[in-house]
Structures are given as structure tokens and as C-alpha cells.
Amino acid sequence: MLNTDRRTVLKTLAAAAATPLFTAATRPAAFVSLAEPKLPYAENALDPVISANTMGFHFGKHHMGYFKKLTAKIQGTAMESQDLNAIISAAHGNDQGLFNLAAQTWNHSFYWQSMKPNGGGMPPAALKAALEKSFGSLDAFKEQFSKTASSHFGSGWAWLVADGDSLKVLSTSDAGTPLTDGLKPLLTIDVWEHAYYLDYQNRRADYVAAIIDKCLNWEFAAQNLAG
């Protein structure tokens, strides 16, 4: 039988899930279902920017580890029937351990889609215009995105987000996600050390620059902006 404290937590989470922090207008449609994560490309597809060795550990151990711990934690609870966005929303401010697992599962799935083989280059016209409107130029955006990702202290994420009609660059620590602030993620770069250390050691700036120049999935960002 559940003790009183645990029962109270579950009731709080169930109520929070019924009134999520973020709506369809502020979240990408992807990654809602609590389904087993899958890479959108082969483990070696981003080589040499990200090696198959790094991808194997990062996806196979870290990402899948978050997912498996999440599904084990919610098994037999009201959260088991909720989608991933609802779990993140419900856990935020109520259950830090559950939030970390759910948000990291979501963040990683979003990160894989933020990159593609032979990426980078020029964004689609509508996204390019939005970047120029908010940052002054595409190069100014890249500089700010690179600086934010490279200089973030400790573990976390760098994001391009939509805040109403404007685009912004920001970072979150640990499992943090812009979803909980009502912002719509368009792209992200993982700056936890396990994302780059096997390939770049302490040269985080080199890793960030390589992703921006050669792997950013502009089409994915454009779809998120338009959706």
C-alpha cells in the first residue's frame, strides 16, 4: 500500500497533468508519445562531427537509460497513461527525479532531430527571415548560439526558441527545457560532457562549431517554427 506522502505526490502529479504548463501552441508536435526512442539515422551518420562511438554511448546508454528509468518509475501509477509532455509538465516543481528522467528523454529525442547528415548551410527562406529579424543576420545568430552553447557553465543545453513572434537563444542547466517557460524549442545542442568528450575532449567550442556548420537541421527548425 502506498504511504500517505507517496499517495499525495501521485495525486498532485495527476492534477498537474490535467492542467499542463504548456499548450500545443508552445510545444513541437513531435516526441509527445511515450514510446521507445529511436535514432533518426544510423549511429555513424554524423561522423566525423560525432563518431559512431560517441553516438553508441550517448544514445544507447544515456538516452535509453533515461527512458528505461522513466518507464520503470511510472509503472503502475497514473502517469503510465500520460504522454511525455504531460509527464514533464506534471513533474515540474513537484517531483524533480521524475522531471529529470522525462525531460532528458524529451531533450535527447529533440537533439537527435536537431541534427542531420550533411546539415548546416542555409536555412529555408521563412526561417532565415525570422532569424534575420530577431538577430540582425544569420551570422549574428550563429555567433550567439555558439557563444551560448560554448560558455554554458556545467551540464545543460543551448536552445533556439520562439517566444511569440521573436526568436531567442538561451541555455538551460541539467535537464531543463524551455517548455516549462512557455517557449517553443526550434533547435538544441547538448552540452553535457558525454555529448562530445570522446571526440573533442575539453574542446566544447570545436564540437559546437562543427554542429552549427555541418549538422544543424534547419528544415526541422523551420517545421517547428511553422507548426
Secondary structure, DSSP 8 states (H G I E B T S, - for coil): ---HHHHHHHHHHHHHHHS-SS-GGGS-STT-S------SS-TTTTTTTS-HHHHHHIIIIIIHHHHHHHHHHHTTSGGGGS-HHHHHHHHTTT-HHHHHHHHHHHHHHHHHHTB-TT--S---HHHHHHHHHHHSSHHHHHHHHHHHHHH--SSEEEEEEEETTEEEEEEEETT--GGGGT-EEEEEEE-SGGGTHHHHTT-HHHHHHHHHHHTB-HHHHHHHHH-
